[in-house]
Amino acid sequence: MKYHLQTLAETGACWSDFGPYVPCLSPTGAVAFQATLPSGGSGLYLAQANAIHCLFESDFGPFSHFYSHPDLNQSQALCFYATLPNRVAGVYLSEGKQLTPLAETGKVFEEIGPLGPTLNENGEVAFRANLKNGQVGIFKASTQHGLSEIAKTGEDFSGFQGLPVISSSGEVLFRADLKNGKAGLFYWRSGQMIPLILTGEKCAELGAFPAWNAAGQVVFAATLNSGESGIFRLQTDQPSQTLKQIFSIASGFSHFRGALVNEAGKIIFFATPKGGQLGLFTGPDPVQDKLLGIGDSWQAAKVAEKVAEKVVEFALNAVSFNQQGQIALRLKLSNGQGLILRADLV
């Protein structure tokens, strides 16, 4: 499948940096992103219909700082982490003119985060947070149902990796470390915790960022007990029995870092080709299916001329890939310039 890369925003007069957060992508192709201002403040912005709109900015409005990627659903509800002028931090949901704090630091929470929240079409948000009692956990919140605890450290879990991903029906997928030294992918549904795969059975290591879709397809990077890494897929209704390796080193790669899957079942992944550098791929061929990678030449804007720079960083996660197959990315070039891109199928 072939893609066209479109630049939506770049650092310069308006913004000084887009890192370290990723842009998110709505089902209709709108892209929201966090940016640092030249003044030192920050804001959230929406790229849609060839225009960029300011959603929130620390120079005015209720927030003093934004410290996560946003997530955006089809009705353009928006969730994000932010800090208030009184230093209270929280996860917030913006729906039209209504702004709701779903959870804030104070009596219960010591810290909201790290990484960012994920949002579904019903306005439910999954996020990580640290509790006042020293435990860390994964939580779900919405304006309709309030706050729910999904999992926390204690008897079984010693920590969590990556970001929890919420499905359209409110189920939550997450990666956790266990007290017994193992790691696993877990699936929370209506109060029931279902282990999908644990290290030691077939895999020695699991990637930190699993992804899934409404059909229950889970994709993730893992290293087998044999030492070979790959991208794997399983079904939530039939976990380990359906484990399938879909990309392996036999395809011409030496290492796999992670994968994303959209509602149509399309998979993209991050991997290092043999003899090459980390890249983003849309299929099994490391040459024909490469979208971009570290070290690639890029025509960067520099004063009044075009200068070839190198890609030194790219970033995306589960909020950056929609059912149309569009991809939102953050790029950093060797001259320090930052870009927000959208890749559209052609």
C-alpha positions as CSV (number, residue, x, y, z in Angstrom):
1,M,0.0,0.0,0.0
2,K,1.3,3.4,-1.0
3,Y,1.1,6.6,1.1
4,H,1.4,10.3,0.5
5,L,3.0,12.3,3.3
6,Q,1.5,15.7,4.0
7,T,3.1,18.3,6.3
8,L,0.4,19.8,8.6
9,A,2.6,21.9,11.0
10,E,6.2,22.7,11.5
11,T,8.3,24.4,14.2
12,G,9.3,28.0,13.5
13,A,7.5,31.3,14.3
14,C,4.4,29.7,15.9
15,W,5.9,26.7,17.8
16,S,9.3,25.8,19.1
17,D,8.8,22.0,19.6
18,F,6.3,19.2,19.3
19,G,8.1,16.6,21.3
20,P,8.0,14.4,23.2
21,Y,4.4,13.7,22.4
22,V,2.7,12.1,19.4
23,P,-0.1,13.5,17.3
24,C,-3.5,11.8,17.4
25,L,-5.9,11.1,14.5
26,S,-9.7,11.1,14.5
27,P,-11.7,8.6,12.4
28,T,-12.3,11.4,9.9
29,G,-8.7,12.4,9.5
30,A,-8.5,15.4,11.8
31,V,-5.1,15.6,13.6
32,A,-4.6,17.0,17.1
33,F,-1.2,17.7,18.6
34,Q,0.6,19.3,21.6
35,A,3.2,22.0,20.9
36,T,5.6,24.2,22.9
37,L,5.4,27.9,22.3
38,P,8.4,30.2,21.8
39,S,7.3,31.9,25.0
40,G,7.8,28.7,26.9
41,G,4.1,27.9,27.2
42,S,2.3,25.1,25.5
43,G,-1.0,24.4,23.7
44,L,-3.2,21.9,21.9
45,Y,-4.0,22.4,18.2
46,L,-6.3,20.8,15.6
47,A,-5.3,20.4,11.9
48,Q,-8.4,20.0,9.9
49,A,-9.6,21.0,6.4
50,N,-6.2,22.6,5.5
51,A,-6.4,24.9,8.6
52,I,-5.0,24.8,12.1
53,H,-7.2,25.8,15.0
54,C,-6.0,26.5,18.6
55,L,-7.9,24.3,21.0
56,F,-6.2,25.4,24.2
57,E,-3.2,27.5,25.0
58,S,-1.4,28.2,28.3
59,D,-1.1,32.0,27.5
60,F,-4.9,32.2,28.0
61,G,-7.6,29.8,29.3
62,P,-7.7,27.6,32.4
63,F,-4.4,25.6,31.9
64,S,-0.8,26.5,32.6
65,H,0.8,23.4,30.8
66,F,-0.1,20.4,28.7
67,Y,2.0,17.3,29.2
68,S,0.6,14.5,27.1
69,H,-0.6,13.7,23.6
70,P,-4.3,14.4,23.1
71,D,-6.8,11.9,21.8
72,L,-9.7,12.7,19.6
73,N,-12.8,10.8,18.7
74,Q,-15.2,11.1,15.8
75,S,-17.4,13.6,17.5
76,Q,-14.2,15.6,18.2
77,A,-14.3,15.1,22.0
78,L,-10.8,15.6,23.2
79,C,-8.9,14.2,26.2
80,F,-5.5,15.2,27.5
81,Y,-3.3,15.7,30.6
82,A,-2.8,19.3,31.8
83,T,-1.7,21.3,34.8
84,L,-3.7,24.2,36.3
85,P,-2.1,27.4,37.6
86,N,-2.5,26.1,41.2
87,R,-0.3,23.1,40.2
88,V,-3.1,20.6,40.3
89,A,-2.7,18.2,37.4
90,G,-5.4,16.0,35.8
91,V,-6.9,14.2,32.9
92,Y,-9.5,16.4,31.2
93,L,-12.3,15.8,28.6
94,S,-13.4,18.6,26.3
95,E,-16.7,18.1,24.5
96,G,-17.8,21.2,22.6
97,K,-18.0,24.0,25.2
98,Q,-18.0,21.5,28.1
99,L,-14.7,20.9,29.9
100,T,-14.7,18.1,32.5
101,P,-11.9,17.1,35.0
102,L,-12.1,13.3,35.0
103,A,-9.4,12.8,37.6
104,E,-7.0,15.3,39.4
105,T,-4.1,15.2,41.8
106,G,-5.1,15.9,45.4
107,K,-6.8,13.6,47.8
108,V,-6.5,10.3,45.8
109,F,-3.9,10.8,43.1
110,E,-0.3,11.9,43.5
111,E,0.4,12.1,39.8
112,I,-1.6,11.7,36.6
113,G,0.4,9.8,33.9
114,P,2.9,9.1,32.6
115,L,2.3,8.8,28.9
116,G,-1.1,9.8,27.6
117,P,-4.8,8.9,27.8
118,T,-6.8,7.0,25.2
119,L,-10.4,7.9,24.3
120,N,-13.3,5.9,22.8
121,E,-16.5,7.1,20.9
122,N,-18.5,7.0,24.2
123,G,-16.3,9.5,25.9
124,E,-14.6,7.0,28.1
125,V,-10.9,7.6,28.9
126,A,-8.2,5.1,30.0
127,F,-5.1,6.4,31.7
128,R,-2.2,5.6,34.1
129,A,-1.8,7.4,37.5
130,N,0.1,7.2,40.7
131,L,-1.9,7.1,44.0
132,K,-1.2,9.0,47.2
133,N,-0.5,5.7,49.0
134,G,2.4,4.9,46.6
135,Q,0.6,2.4,44.4
136,V,0.4,3.0,40.7
137,G,-2.5,1.9,38.6
138,I,-4.6,2.0,35.4
139,F,-8.0,3.7,35.5
140,K,-11.0,4.4,33.4
141,A,-13.2,7.5,33.6
142,S,-16.1,9.2,31.9
143,T,-18.6,12.0,32.6
144,Q,-21.4,9.5,32.7
145,H,-19.9,6.7,34.8
146,G,-17.3,8.5,36.9
147,L,-14.0,6.9,37.9
148,S,-13.2,3.1,37.8
149,E,-10.1,1.3,38.9
150,I,-8.8,-1.2,36.3
151,A,-5.6,-2.5,37.9
152,K,-3.0,-1.4,40.5
153,T,0.2,-2.6,41.9
154,G,0.1,-4.7,45.0
155,E,-0.7,-8.4,45.2
156,D,-0.2,-9.3,41.6
157,F,1.2,-6.4,39.6
158,S,4.6,-4.6,40.2
159,G,4.3,-2.0,37.5
160,F,2.8,-1.0,34.1
161,Q,4.4,-0.2,30.7
162,G,3.2,1.8,27.7
163,L,-0.3,3.2,27.7
164,P,-3.6,1.5,28.3
165,V,-5.8,1.3,25.2
166,I,-9.6,1.5,25.5
167,S,-12.0,-0.1,23.1
168,S,-15.2,1.2,21.7
169,S,-17.1,-0.9,24.3
170,G,-15.0,0.3,27.2
171,E,-12.7,-2.7,27.5
172,V,-9.1,-1.9,28.3
173,L,-5.9,-3.6,27.1
174,F,-2.6,-3.0,29.0
175,R,0.9,-4.3,29.5
176,A,2.0,-5.1,33.1
177,D,4.9,-6.4,35.1
178,L,4.1,-9.1,37.6
179,K,5.4,-9.6,41.2
180,N,6.7,-13.1,40.1
181,G,9.0,-11.5,37.6
182,K,6.9,-12.3,34.5
183,A,5.3,-9.7,32.2
184,G,2.0,-10.0,30.5
185,L,-0.7,-8.5,28.3
186,F,-4.0,-8.2,30.0
187,Y,-7.6,-7.5,28.9
188,W,-10.1,-5.9,31.3
189,R,-13.8,-6.4,30.6
190,S,-16.7,-5.6,32.9
191,G,-14.6,-6.0,36.0
192,Q,-13.0,-9.3,34.8
193,M,-9.2,-9.4,34.3
194,I,-8.1,-11.8,31.5
195,P,-4.4,-12.6,30.9
196,L,-3.8,-12.8,27.2
197,I,-0.2,-13.9,27.2
198,L,2.6,-14.1,29.8
199,T,6.4,-14.3,29.3
200,G,7.9,-17.7,29.9
201,E,5.2,-19.6,28.0
202,K,6.2,-18.8,24.4
203,C,7.8,-15.4,24.7
204,A,10.8,-14.2,26.6
205,E,9.9,-10.5,26.3
206,L,6.9,-8.4,25.4
207,G,6.8,-4.9,23.8
208,A,5.6,-2.0,26.0
209,F,2.9,-0.8,23.6
210,P,0.3,-3.4,22.5
211,A,-2.6,-2.2,20.3
212,W,-6.0,-3.6,19.4
213,N,-9.2,-3.1,17.5
214,A,-12.9,-3.6,18.1
215,A,-12.8,-7.1,16.5
216,G,-10.5,-8.1,19.4
217,Q,-7.3,-8.4,17.3
218,V,-4.3,-7.6,19.5
219,V,-0.9,-6.9,17.9
220,F,2.4,-6.4,19.7
221,A,6.2,-6.9,19.5
222,A,7.7,-9.7,21.3
223,T,10.9,-11.8,21.6
224,L,10.4,-15.6,21.5
225,N,12.2,-17.9,24.0
226,S,14.5,-18.8,21.0
227,G,15.7,-15.1,21.0
228,E,13.9,-14.2,17.7
229,S,11.9,-11.1,17.7
230,G,8.7,-10.5,15.7
231,I,5.3,-8.9,15.5
232,F,2.5,-11.2,16.8
233,R,-1.3,-11.2,16.7
234,L,-3.9,-12.9,18.9
235,Q,-7.6,-12.7,19.6
236,T,-9.0,-11.6,22.9
237,D,-11.6,-14.4,22.8
238,Q,-9.0,-17.1,22.2
239,P,-5.7,-15.7,23.7
240,S,-2.6,-17.8,23.6
241,Q,-4.2,-20.6,21.5
242,T,-4.4,-18.2,18.5
243,L,-0.9,-16.6,18.8
244,K,0.4,-16.0,15.3
245,Q,3.7,-14.5,14.2
246,I,2.8,-12.2,11.3
247,F,6.2,-10.5,10.7
248,S,9.6,-12.1,11.5
249,I,13.3,-11.7,10.8
250,A,12.8,-14.0,7.8
251,S,11.2,-10.9,6.1
252,G,14.5,-9.1,6.2
253,F,14.3,-7.4,9.6
254,S,16.7,-7.8,12.5
255,H,14.5,-6.4,15.3
256,F,10.9,-5.4,15.9
257,R,9.8,-2.6,18.3
258,G,6.0,-2.4,18.1
259,A,2.9,-2.5,15.9
260,L,-0.5,-0.7,15.4
261,V,-3.7,-2.1,14.1
262,N,-6.8,-0.2,12.9
263,E,-10.5,-1.2,12.8
264,A,-10.1,-2.7,9.3
265,G,-7.4,-5.0,10.6
266,K,-4.6,-3.2,8.7
267,I,-1.2,-3.5,10.6
268,I,1.7,-1.1,10.5
269,F,4.9,-1.7,12.6
270,F,8.2,-0.3,13.7
271,A,11.3,-2.4,13.0
272,T,15.0,-2.3,12.1
273,P,15.9,-3.9,8.7
274,K,19.0,-5.9,8.6
275,G,21.9,-3.5,8.2
276,G,19.6,-0.5,8.5
277,Q,18.0,1.8,11.0
278,L,14.6,1.9,12.8
279,G,11.7,2.6,10.4
280,L,8.0,2.5,10.0
281,F,6.6,-0.1,7.6
282,T,3.2,-0.9,6.1
283,G,4.0,-4.4,4.9
284,P,6.6,-7.2,5.0
285,D,9.0,-5.9,2.4
286,P,11.7,-3.7,4.2
287,V,12.3,-1.7,0.9
288,Q,9.0,-1.5,-0.9
289,D,6.8,-1.2,2.3
290,K,8.9,1.4,4.1
291,L,7.1,4.6,4.9
292,L,10.0,6.4,6.5
293,G,13.0,5.8,8.8
294,I,15.8,7.2,10.8
295,G,18.5,8.6,8.5
296,D,16.2,9.2,5.6
297,S,16.8,12.4,3.6
298,W,14.1,15.0,4.0
299,Q,13.6,18.3,2.2
300,A,13.4,20.7,5.1
301,A,12.4,24.4,4.9
302,K,15.4,26.6,5.8
303,V,15.0,30.3,5.2
304,A,14.2,30.8,1.5
305,E,15.8,27.5,0.2
306,K,15.2,23.8,0.5
307,V,18.0,21.9,2.3
308,A,18.2,18.1,2.5
309,E,18.2,17.1,6.2
310,K,18.0,13.7,7.9
311,V,15.2,12.2,9.9
312,V,16.6,11.7,13.4
313,E,13.3,10.8,15.2
314,F,9.8,9.8,14.5
315,A,6.9,9.0,16.9
316,L,3.4,7.7,16.9
317,N,1.3,5.3,19.0
318,A,-2.1,3.7,19.2
319,V,-3.9,7.1,18.9
320,S,-2.2,7.8,15.6
321,F,-3.7,5.3,13.2
322,N,-7.4,5.3,12.1
323,Q,-9.8,3.0,10.3
324,Q,-9.2,4.7,7.0
325,G,-5.5,3.7,7.2
326,Q,-4.3,7.3,7.7
327,I,-1.3,7.7,10.0
328,A,-0.3,10.8,12.1
329,L,3.4,11.2,12.9
330,R,5.7,13.5,14.7
331,L,9.1,14.0,13.0
332,K,12.4,15.6,14.1
333,L,15.1,16.5,11.6
334,S,18.9,16.9,11.9
335,N,18.5,20.7,11.9
336,G,16.3,20.5,14.9
337,Q,13.1,21.2,13.0
338,G,9.9,19.5,14.1
339,L,7.1,18.4,11.9
340,I,3.6,17.0,12.3
341,L,2.6,14.8,9.3
342,R,-0.3,12.9,8.1
343,A,0.1,9.9,5.8
344,D,-2.8,9.3,3.4
345,L,-3.4,6.2,1.3
346,V,-3.0,6.9,-2.5
